[in-house]
Amino acid sequence: MGTFDDYLSTFDNEPGYLNWAAFGPLSPSVREEVFADADLLGSGRPSSLALVGERIGQARELVAELLGAEADDVTVQPSSTHGLAQALYGLRGTVLAGSGEFPSVSLTLERAAQASHGALQPRWLTPADGRITTDAVAEALDDEVTAVVVSHVDFRTGYRVDIAALRELIGPDRLLILDAVQSFGVIAADYAAADVVAGHGYKWLRAGRGTGFASFSPRARERIEPVLSGITGTTASGLFVDELPAPAPSAQAFTVSGPDTLAAGRLAIGVRDVRDAGVAAIEARLAEQVDAVLEIADRHGIAVSSPRAREERAGIVSLAPEEPARLAAALANAGVVATARGAAVRLAPHAGTDAATLQLLDDALASCAGDTFISG
Ligand SMILES: Cc1ncc(COP(=O)(O)O)c(C=O)c1O
């Protein structure tokens, strides 16, 4: 696979899937290569096991390439929440976060604060529209704040923060910790402006669960204590017995145990495919898909609460219908897969979303908005 069109042609799931912000159906290359890796692991041959073991290094290198980081700064993790926990448990001082963040941010920060015996305090941001804008962070900033933890793209509002503006606002002396779950691989941003970036491969990278990662810049490593450091995070290179080595002076300190090599392989393949297709090209196509979804919602008079400006959004459209349950039922009946939560219905296309899927959405919204009726 090489060209952008080749990449688009790999979207082979059946029409109606608009739930990429929840789970990305596995790509053909991930499916094929994980079978091959599993066969190698089934052989028991040391050379075959070593070959699959190389997936860890490949994943770290590819993630680093997309983040503008060094491979040594990147760790593979079981999930993005594991990566965030590695960062948040090692922080001190006051940490800003939105109370409405995905719980991987909010709950992890709260638990880390509880375990810190007063050394770490969350300061919750509660903007009315749920958007953690640069202004909202500015209002809450004072000398006690040591770090800001934020989703690059919010899972609920769809709002995309301006990483560069946040970095400029908080300056070099505070840490910027980014949850890039809803943007990595589909938004070409300046990730290197953040100190810690956590993400995973099971949505937009189409690589399945177990594919978390987190990067820790040199500045992050100076300031975050590796309190959750495990047996793979030490200065020892092999097995150690009768000694308790110190945490490694590298990002490896923020790991616990040996990674799942099959998962690392899936992550590497998912990242390789978006790298080869070009993240900027994916971003541009995704923006067009989101425009199409917005146009359909507008045409049927359904309110949209997510941002419309391209630079403030990624792949999430949040609808605020008058009758959310009715809309959710109409979508399900039409074979449209979306996420209905409370008063909101979240739609998330991908670059490869086809015209048939948008037509199903259009038909479902038409039936719900009462545009169509049966006479006679
Ligand atoms: C913004 C965000 N962060 C974190 C997660 C959870 O990630 P993981 O399952 O890798 O811990 C999700 C899942 O939907 C999410 O949307």
The ligand as an SDF file (V2000), in Angstrom:
LIG
                    3D

 16 16  0  0  0  0  0  0  0  0999 V2000
  -10.5620   10.8850   24.6570 C   0  0  0  0  0  0  0  0  0  0  0  0
  -10.4220    9.4590   25.0920 C   0  0  0  0  0  0  0  0  0  0  0  0
   -9.4470    9.1200   25.9460 N   0  0  0  0  0  0  0  0  0  0  0  0
   -9.2750    7.8560   26.3620 C   0  0  0  0  0  0  0  0  0  0  0  0
  -10.1180    6.8400   25.9390 C   0  0  0  0  0  0  0  0  0  0  0  0
   -9.9110    5.4470   26.4640 C   0  0  0  0  0  0  0  0  0  0  0  0
   -8.7470    4.9000   25.9110 O   0  0  0  0  0  0  0  0  0  0  0  0
   -8.1800    3.4680   26.3570 P   0  0  0  0  0  0  0  0  0  0  0  0
   -9.2660    2.4680   26.1690 O   0  0  0  0  0  0  0  0  0  0  0  0
   -7.0150    3.2570   25.4410 O   0  0  0  0  0  0  0  0  0  0  0  0
   -7.7320    3.5840   27.7680 O   0  0  0  0  0  0  0  0  0  0  0  0
  -11.1440    7.1430   25.0580 C   0  0  0  0  0  0  0  0  0  0  0  0
  -12.0620    6.0870   24.5900 C   0  0  0  0  0  0  0  0  0  0  0  0
  -13.0920    6.3150   24.0140 O   0  0  0  0  0  0  0  0  0  0  0  0
  -11.3110    8.4810   24.6270 C   0  0  0  0  0  0  0  0  0  0  0  0
  -12.2930    8.8460   23.7850 O   0  0  0  0  0  0  0  0  0  0  0  0
  1  2  1  0
  2  3  1  0
  2 15  2  0
  3  4  2  0
  4  5  1  0
  5  6  1  0
  5 12  2  0
  6  7  1  0
  7  8  1  0
  8  9  2  0
  8 10  1  0
  8 11  1  0
 12 13  1  0
 12 15  1  0
 13 14  2  0
 15 16  1  0
M  END
$$$$
